[in-house]
Structures are given as structure tokens and as C-alpha cells.
């Protein structure tokens, strides 16, 4: 849903100065005075930017959301470029599933509310399971995300939240199935076997397994869209992350799974563009 109150709005003053206002209606001023804003990232290792530069450690500075490094044009850096004095906090954690999201939200806004929150969760709800039926049930996934949204709203009803879609596991498999190097990385690490095990197996059973996994991802994304439709300050990316085509260069050279710096930039761009399109930001 599109709110009538964009997170950022530009108002021309009588002196042709521009004031950036967060979450409120602006009054023309005589000088350019950027407002400050607090941004929070919730999610899993993707938002933590694990292995983005090809090394083992998480790299929140390279996150698509609150990253501060010049290597990624994150949402935080884009907001700064629009003139907002940003403070960012990355509470995402590698390995976390939707069940952990409420704890992340509590830690993030328990003492200081946020103006803008991004959430990208769901990959581990898929990848922790050994069979498609063992993945997190859609009703449970929806309830877990809803609980986190309730916590965020209780901290500040005006907080804007962007729900990023769960990435396509099928697309990931298609990127790497014909790439020997990526297949070797998947095999050595044993990453997300429910989708990526035996990647060259195209038997009916293997194809059925992969289709069931992707169907679960699609259902998670339908639930995210539903949650966003219920709340005026919650925005869904309309499948922007899920539908973005990745190449081998967009995957970490360490594991062929997590987004590389290039992949982080792609996520940042498509989610930002969609947020602007929907009116979450008005930075024109």
C-alpha cells in the first residue's frame, strides 16, 4: 500500500533551498537542513553480507541495506546522498530463520525506535530443512513475520518497513548447475541441500523436489505481500529480489551461494527502485 506520507520529501523554500523531511509534512525554511533518521536492517546472512567480498567473515559494511562501504550503494548510502543524516544498525544474523525475527526486532527497537526498517528473511526457512516438507510452514512463516512487525509498530507506529522478497532458489540452482566451480563449492560446503544437492540430477524425483522448494518460496512471498497489504507503513518489494536475474559474478567466490558485492548492489538497486516507485521514498 502507498502511504500519503512519504519517508522523504523535498520541499522548495523561498530561497530555493531544499529541506529533507522524514515522516512529517515539511514547512518551507530559509536554509537547507537535512533531518536525521535511524535505519535498521533485519534478516539473515544475505543482509549481513556474508562472504560478499570472497572472505569468510560477515561484512555488514557491504550490506545492501545499511552498508556504509563505497563498494555497495546501499539504501543507507542512497538516503545519505539525498541529504539525510543517517544512523544505521544491522541486526541481521547468519543462519537466522523467521522464528528469530521477533528477537531481532526487539533488540533493534527495544530502546530506540527506527524510522526505516528493511527485512529480508526466509532463505534459512528453506535451507535448514532436508526435505521440502521440512521447511517452515507458510502459516508459521507468516505468523513469525507478523510478530516482528507488531514489535516494530509498537516501538513507533510511523516506522516504514520494506519487506524484501525471498530469493528464488530455483534461479540460484539454474545459475550454478552448469558451472563446475560453483557446483564444487556447493558440494564441499553442503549448502542448502534441499535445493542444491546433486545439482546435475534431472530425474523426475529431483525435479519434483526442486519444484516443491520453489513453490514454498513463492508461498512465503505471497504471505509477505499479504502482510504489507494489511498495514499502511509496510511495503512489499513485489518480488523484486526474487525476480532479479543473477549471474555467477553476482555470487560469492567463496560459496557460490551468498551475493557477492555485485549481487549486493543488485539487491540494493531493485529494492530501492521498487520502494521509490511505491512512494516509500520521495527523493525526486
TORKOL-4160 file (C-alpha; in steps of 0.2 Angstrom, whole numbers, padded with zeros to 4 digits, m for minus):
284
<pt num="1" X="0000" Y="0000" Z="0000"/>
<pt num="2" X="0006" Y="0018" Z="m0003"/>
<pt num="3" X="0005" Y="0029" Z="0011"/>
<pt num="4" X="0001" Y="0048" Z="0010"/>
<pt num="5" X="0016" Y="0052" Z="0020"/>
<pt num="6" X="0032" Y="0048" Z="0011"/>
<pt num="7" X="0048" Y="0044" Z="0021"/>
<pt num="8" X="0057" Y="0058" Z="0012"/>
<pt num="9" X="0050" Y="0073" Z="0004"/>
<pt num="10" X="0058" Y="0088" Z="m0004"/>
<pt num="11" X="0051" Y="0105" Z="m0001"/>
<pt num="12" X="0057" Y="0120" Z="m0010"/>
<pt num="13" X="0059" Y="0136" Z="0001"/>
<pt num="14" X="0058" Y="0154" Z="m0004"/>
<pt num="15" X="0077" Y="0154" Z="m0006"/>
<pt num="16" X="0077" Y="0139" Z="m0017"/>
<pt num="17" X="0084" Y="0129" Z="m0003"/>
<pt num="18" X="0078" Y="0111" Z="m0001"/>
<pt num="19" X="0073" Y="0103" Z="0015"/>
<pt num="20" X="0073" Y="0084" Z="0018"/>
<pt num="21" X="0059" Y="0079" Z="0030"/>
<pt num="22" X="0057" Y="0062" Z="0037"/>
<pt num="23" X="0040" Y="0056" Z="0040"/>
<pt num="24" X="0031" Y="0073" Z="0043"/>
<pt num="25" X="0025" Y="0087" Z="0032"/>
<pt num="26" X="0038" Y="0100" Z="0030"/>
<pt num="27" X="0037" Y="0119" Z="0032"/>
<pt num="28" X="0047" Y="0129" Z="0020"/>
<pt num="29" X="0063" Y="0135" Z="0028"/>
<pt num="30" X="0077" Y="0148" Z="0023"/>
<pt num="31" X="0091" Y="0135" Z="0023"/>
<pt num="32" X="0094" Y="0118" Z="0018"/>
<pt num="33" X="0094" Y="0107" Z="0034"/>
<pt num="34" X="0094" Y="0089" Z="0032"/>
<pt num="35" X="0084" Y="0079" Z="0045"/>
<pt num="36" X="0092" Y="0064" Z="0054"/>
<pt num="37" X="0085" Y="0046" Z="0053"/>
<pt num="38" X="0088" Y="0029" Z="0061"/>
<pt num="39" X="0088" Y="0014" Z="0049"/>
<pt num="40" X="0088" Y="m0004" Z="0055"/>
<pt num="41" X="0091" Y="m0020" Z="0045"/>
<pt num="42" X="0084" Y="m0037" Z="0050"/>
<pt num="43" X="0086" Y="m0053" Z="0042"/>
<pt num="44" X="0099" Y="m0067" Z="0039"/>
<pt num="45" X="0117" Y="m0069" Z="0031"/>
<pt num="46" X="0112" Y="m0060" Z="0015"/>
<pt num="47" X="0108" Y="m0044" Z="0024"/>
<pt num="48" X="0124" Y="m0047" Z="0035"/>
<pt num="49" X="0133" Y="m0048" Z="0018"/>
<pt num="50" X="0142" Y="m0064" Z="0022"/>
<pt num="51" X="0156" Y="m0069" Z="0010"/>
<pt num="52" X="0152" Y="m0054" Z="m0001"/>
<pt num="53" X="0170" Y="m0050" Z="m0005"/>
<pt num="54" X="0175" Y="m0068" Z="m0005"/>
<pt num="55" X="0181" Y="m0069" Z="0013"/>
<pt num="56" X="0173" Y="m0079" Z="0026"/>
<pt num="57" X="0168" Y="m0066" Z="0038"/>
<pt num="58" X="0151" Y="m0057" Z="0038"/>
<pt num="59" X="0153" Y="m0039" Z="0031"/>
<pt num="60" X="0138" Y="m0028" Z="0037"/>
<pt num="61" X="0148" Y="m0013" Z="0029"/>
<pt num="62" X="0144" Y="m0021" Z="0012"/>
<pt num="63" X="0125" Y="m0024" Z="0016"/>
<pt num="64" X="0113" Y="m0019" Z="0003"/>
<pt num="65" X="0103" Y="m0012" Z="0017"/>
<pt num="66" X="0113" Y="m0002" Z="0030"/>
<pt num="67" X="0130" Y="m0004" Z="0022"/>
<pt num="68" X="0142" Y="0010" Z="0023"/>
<pt num="69" X="0156" Y="0005" Z="0012"/>
<pt num="70" X="0158" Y="0013" Z="m0005"/>
<pt num="71" X="0158" Y="m0004" Z="m0013"/>
<pt num="72" X="0139" Y="m0006" Z="m0012"/>
<pt num="73" X="0127" Y="0008" Z="m0015"/>
<pt num="74" X="0116" Y="0003" Z="m0001"/>
<pt num="75" X="0099" Y="0011" Z="0005"/>
<pt num="76" X="0108" Y="0020" Z="0019"/>
<pt num="77" X="0120" Y="0027" Z="0007"/>
<pt num="78" X="0107" Y="0032" Z="m0005"/>
<pt num="79" X="0097" Y="0041" Z="0009"/>
<pt num="80" X="0113" Y="0050" Z="0014"/>
<pt num="81" X="0115" Y="0055" Z="m0004"/>
<pt num="82" X="0098" Y="0063" Z="m0003"/>
<pt num="83" X="0103" Y="0073" Z="0011"/>
<pt num="84" X="0098" Y="0064" Z="0026"/>
<pt num="85" X="0109" Y="0062" Z="0041"/>
<pt num="86" X="0108" Y="0043" Z="0043"/>
<pt num="87" X="0112" Y="0031" Z="0058"/>
<pt num="88" X="0111" Y="0013" Z="0053"/>
<pt num="89" X="0111" Y="m0003" Z="0063"/>
<pt num="90" X="0112" Y="m0021" Z="0056"/>
<pt num="91" X="0103" Y="m0033" Z="0067"/>
<pt num="92" X="0103" Y="m0047" Z="0054"/>
<pt num="93" X="0111" Y="m0064" Z="0059"/>
<pt num="94" X="0118" Y="m0078" Z="0049"/>
<pt num="95" X="0108" Y="m0093" Z="0050"/>
<pt num="96" X="0093" Y="m0085" Z="0057"/>
<pt num="97" X="0075" Y="m0090" Z="0051"/>
<pt num="98" X="0059" Y="m0081" Z="0053"/>
<pt num="99" X="0057" Y="m0088" Z="0070"/>
<pt num="100" X="0071" Y="m0077" Z="0076"/>
<pt num="101" X="0065" Y="m0061" Z="0068"/>
<pt num="102" X="0055" Y="m0056" Z="0083"/>
<pt num="103" X="0071" Y="m0056" Z="0094"/>
<pt num="104" X="0080" Y="m0046" Z="0081"/>
<pt num="105" X="0066" Y="m0033" Z="0081"/>
<pt num="106" X="0066" Y="m0032" Z="0100"/>
<pt num="107" X="0084" Y="m0030" Z="0100"/>
<pt num="108" X="0083" Y="m0017" Z="0087"/>
<pt num="109" X="0069" Y="m0006" Z="0093"/>
<pt num="110" X="0068" Y="m0011" Z="0111"/>
<pt num="111" X="0076" Y="0005" Z="0117"/>
<pt num="112" X="0077" Y="0017" Z="0102"/>
<pt num="113" X="0063" Y="0016" Z="0088"/>
<pt num="114" X="0068" Y="0016" Z="0070"/>
<pt num="115" X="0062" Y="0027" Z="0056"/>
<pt num="116" X="0065" Y="0014" Z="0042"/>
<pt num="117" X="0067" Y="m0005" Z="0043"/>
<pt num="118" X="0072" Y="m0017" Z="0030"/>
<pt num="119" X="0068" Y="m0036" Z="0032"/>
<pt num="120" X="0074" Y="m0050" Z="0021"/>
<pt num="121" X="0071" Y="m0067" Z="0028"/>
<pt num="122" X="0066" Y="m0084" Z="0023"/>
<pt num="123" X="0081" Y="m0092" Z="0015"/>
<pt num="124" X="0086" Y="m0102" Z="0030"/>
<pt num="125" X="0067" Y="m0107" Z="0032"/>
<pt num="126" X="0071" Y="m0116" Z="0016"/>
<pt num="127" X="0089" Y="m0121" Z="0018"/>
<pt num="128" X="0089" Y="m0128" Z="0036"/>
<pt num="129" X="0077" Y="m0142" Z="0030"/>
<pt num="130" X="0082" Y="m0159" Z="0022"/>
<pt num="131" X="0066" Y="m0161" Z="0013"/>
<pt num="132" X="0053" Y="m0149" Z="0006"/>
<pt num="133" X="0040" Y="m0154" Z="0018"/>
<pt num="134" X="0053" Y="m0150" Z="0032"/>
<pt num="135" X="0054" Y="m0132" Z="0028"/>
<pt num="136" X="0045" Y="m0119" Z="0038"/>
<pt num="137" X="0026" Y="m0120" Z="0035"/>
<pt num="138" X="0019" Y="m0104" Z="0027"/>
<pt num="139" X="0007" Y="m0101" Z="0041"/>
<pt num="140" X="0021" Y="m0101" Z="0053"/>
<pt num="141" X="0032" Y="m0090" Z="0042"/>
<pt num="142" X="0018" Y="m0078" Z="0041"/>
<pt num="143" X="0015" Y="m0078" Z="0060"/>
<pt num="144" X="0034" Y="m0075" Z="0063"/>
<pt num="145" X="0035" Y="m0060" Z="0052"/>
<pt num="146" X="0019" Y="m0053" Z="0059"/>
<pt num="147" X="0025" Y="m0054" Z="0076"/>
<pt num="148" X="0041" Y="m0044" Z="0071"/>
<pt num="149" X="0030" Y="m0031" Z="0063"/>
<pt num="150" X="0020" Y="m0030" Z="0078"/>
<pt num="151" X="0035" Y="m0026" Z="0089"/>
<pt num="152" X="0042" Y="m0013" Z="0076"/>
<pt num="153" X="0025" Y="m0005" Z="0076"/>
<pt num="154" X="0023" Y="m0004" Z="0095"/>
<pt num="155" X="0040" Y="0004" Z="0095"/>
<pt num="156" X="0035" Y="0018" Z="0083"/>
<pt num="157" X="0019" Y="0017" Z="0073"/>
<pt num="158" X="0026" Y="0028" Z="0060"/>
<pt num="159" X="0041" Y="0017" Z="0056"/>
<pt num="160" X="0042" Y="0012" Z="0037"/>
<pt num="161" X="0046" Y="m0006" Z="0034"/>
<pt num="162" X="0052" Y="m0014" Z="0017"/>
<pt num="163" X="0048" Y="m0032" Z="0016"/>
<pt num="164" X="0061" Y="m0039" Z="0003"/>
<pt num="165" X="0055" Y="m0055" Z="m0006"/>
<pt num="166" X="0063" Y="m0072" Z="m0003"/>
<pt num="167" X="0076" Y="m0075" Z="m0017"/>
<pt num="168" X="0072" Y="m0088" Z="m0030"/>
<pt num="169" X="0081" Y="m0105" Z="m0025"/>
<pt num="170" X="0077" Y="m0112" Z="m0042"/>
<pt num="171" X="0085" Y="m0097" Z="m0051"/>
<pt num="172" X="0101" Y="m0100" Z="m0040"/>
<pt num="173" X="0101" Y="m0118" Z="m0045"/>
<pt num="174" X="0100" Y="m0113" Z="m0063"/>
<pt num="175" X="0114" Y="m0101" Z="m0062"/>
<pt num="176" X="0126" Y="m0114" Z="m0054"/>
<pt num="177" X="0120" Y="m0131" Z="m0061"/>
<pt num="178" X="0131" Y="m0129" Z="m0077"/>
<pt num="179" X="0146" Y="m0121" Z="m0068"/>
<pt num="180" X="0158" Y="m0134" Z="m0062"/>
<pt num="181" X="0167" Y="m0122" Z="m0049"/>
<pt num="182" X="0150" Y="m0117" Z="m0041"/>
<pt num="183" X="0144" Y="m0135" Z="m0040"/>
<pt num="184" X="0161" Y="m0140" Z="m0032"/>
<pt num="185" X="0158" Y="m0126" Z="m0019"/>
<pt num="186" X="0140" Y="m0131" Z="m0016"/>
<pt num="187" X="0146" Y="m0149" Z="m0013"/>
<pt num="188" X="0161" Y="m0145" Z="m0002"/>
<pt num="189" X="0151" Y="m0134" Z="0009"/>
<pt num="190" X="0134" Y="m0144" Z="0008"/>
<pt num="191" X="0125" Y="m0128" Z="0007"/>
<pt num="192" X="0106" Y="m0128" Z="0005"/>
<pt num="193" X="0105" Y="m0147" Z="0000"/>
<pt num="194" X="0086" Y="m0147" Z="m0001"/>
<pt num="195" X="0088" Y="m0137" Z="m0017"/>
<pt num="196" X="0106" Y="m0138" Z="m0022"/>
<pt num="197" X="0111" Y="m0157" Z="m0018"/>
<pt num="198" X="0115" Y="m0167" Z="m0034"/>
<pt num="199" X="0113" Y="m0151" Z="m0045"/>
<pt num="200" X="0116" Y="m0161" Z="m0061"/>
<pt num="201" X="0102" Y="m0174" Z="m0057"/>
<pt num="202" X="0087" Y="m0170" Z="m0068"/>
<pt num="203" X="0077" Y="m0185" Z="m0064"/>
<pt num="204" X="0059" Y="m0184" Z="m0061"/>
<pt num="205" X="0062" Y="m0185" Z="m0042"/>
<pt num="206" X="0075" Y="m0172" Z="m0042"/>
<pt num="207" X="0065" Y="m0160" Z="m0052"/>
<pt num="208" X="0050" Y="m0163" Z="m0041"/>
<pt num="209" X="0060" Y="m0159" Z="m0026"/>
<pt num="210" X="0066" Y="m0143" Z="m0033"/>
<pt num="211" X="0049" Y="m0138" Z="m0039"/>
<pt num="212" X="0042" Y="m0141" Z="m0021"/>
<pt num="213" X="0055" Y="m0130" Z="m0014"/>
<pt num="214" X="0052" Y="m0116" Z="m0026"/>
<pt num="215" X="0033" Y="m0117" Z="m0023"/>
<pt num="216" X="0037" Y="m0115" Z="m0004"/>
<pt num="217" X="0047" Y="m0099" Z="m0008"/>
<pt num="218" X="0033" Y="m0092" Z="m0019"/>
<pt num="219" X="0021" Y="m0095" Z="m0005"/>
<pt num="220" X="0032" Y="m0086" Z="0008"/>
<pt num="221" X="0032" Y="m0071" Z="m0004"/>
<pt num="222" X="0013" Y="m0072" Z="m0006"/>
<pt num="223" X="0012" Y="m0071" Z="0013"/>
<pt num="224" X="0024" Y="m0056" Z="0013"/>
<pt num="225" X="0013" Y="m0047" Z="0001"/>
<pt num="226" X="m0002" Y="m0051" Z="0012"/>
<pt num="227" X="0006" Y="m0043" Z="0027"/>
<pt num="228" X="0011" Y="m0027" Z="0018"/>
<pt num="229" X="m0007" Y="m0025" Z="0011"/>
<pt num="230" X="m0013" Y="m0025" Z="0029"/>
<pt num="231" X="m0003" Y="m0011" Z="0035"/>
<pt num="232" X="m0001" Y="0007" Z="0028"/>
<pt num="233" X="0018" Y="0008" Z="0033"/>
<pt num="234" X="0023" Y="m0009" Z="0027"/>
<pt num="235" X="0029" Y="m0011" Z="0009"/>
<pt num="236" X="0032" Y="m0027" Z="m0001"/>
<pt num="237" X="0045" Y="m0026" Z="m0015"/>
<pt num="238" X="0033" Y="m0035" Z="m0027"/>
<pt num="239" X="0045" Y="m0049" Z="m0030"/>
<pt num="240" X="0060" Y="m0038" Z="m0035"/>
<pt num="241" X="0073" Y="m0048" Z="m0026"/>
<pt num="242" X="0065" Y="m0065" Z="m0031"/>
<pt num="243" X="0064" Y="m0060" Z="m0049"/>
<pt num="244" X="0081" Y="m0052" Z="m0051"/>
<pt num="245" X="0092" Y="m0062" Z="m0063"/>
<pt num="246" X="0109" Y="m0066" Z="m0055"/>
<pt num="247" X="0124" Y="m0072" Z="m0064"/>
<pt num="248" X="0139" Y="m0082" Z="m0057"/>
<pt num="249" X="0148" Y="m0065" Z="m0054"/>
<pt num="250" X="0134" Y="m0060" Z="m0043"/>
<pt num="251" X="0138" Y="m0075" Z="m0031"/>
<pt num="252" X="0152" Y="m0075" Z="m0019"/>
<pt num="253" X="0168" Y="m0084" Z="m0025"/>
<pt num="254" X="0169" Y="m0092" Z="m0008"/>
<pt num="255" X="0152" Y="m0102" Z="m0008"/>
<pt num="256" X="0143" Y="m0099" Z="m0024"/>
<pt num="257" X="0128" Y="m0095" Z="m0014"/>
<pt num="258" X="0128" Y="m0078" Z="m0005"/>
<pt num="259" X="0128" Y="m0062" Z="m0015"/>
<pt num="260" X="0144" Y="m0055" Z="m0020"/>
<pt num="261" X="0147" Y="m0036" Z="m0020"/>
<pt num="262" X="0139" Y="m0036" Z="m0037"/>
<pt num="263" X="0125" Y="m0046" Z="m0030"/>
<pt num="264" X="0123" Y="m0035" Z="m0015"/>
<pt num="265" X="0122" Y="m0020" Z="m0027"/>
<pt num="266" X="0109" Y="m0028" Z="m0037"/>
<pt num="267" X="0098" Y="m0031" Z="m0022"/>
<pt num="268" X="0101" Y="m0013" Z="m0016"/>
<pt num="269" X="0096" Y="m0006" Z="m0033"/>
<pt num="270" X="0080" Y="m0017" Z="m0037"/>
<pt num="271" X="0073" Y="m0014" Z="m0019"/>
<pt num="272" X="0077" Y="0004" Z="m0019"/>
<pt num="273" X="0069" Y="0007" Z="m0036"/>
<pt num="274" X="0053" Y="m0003" Z="m0030"/>
<pt num="275" X="0052" Y="0007" Z="m0014"/>
<pt num="276" X="0053" Y="0024" Z="m0023"/>
<pt num="277" X="0040" Y="0018" Z="m0036"/>
<pt num="278" X="0028" Y="0014" Z="m0022"/>
<pt num="279" X="0031" Y="0030" Z="m0013"/>
<pt num="280" X="0040" Y="0024" Z="0002"/>
<pt num="281" X="0053" Y="0037" Z="m0003"/>
<pt num="282" X="0051" Y="0053" Z="m0012"/>
<pt num="283" X="0068" Y="0059" Z="m0016"/>
<pt num="284" X="0064" Y="0066" Z="m0033"/>
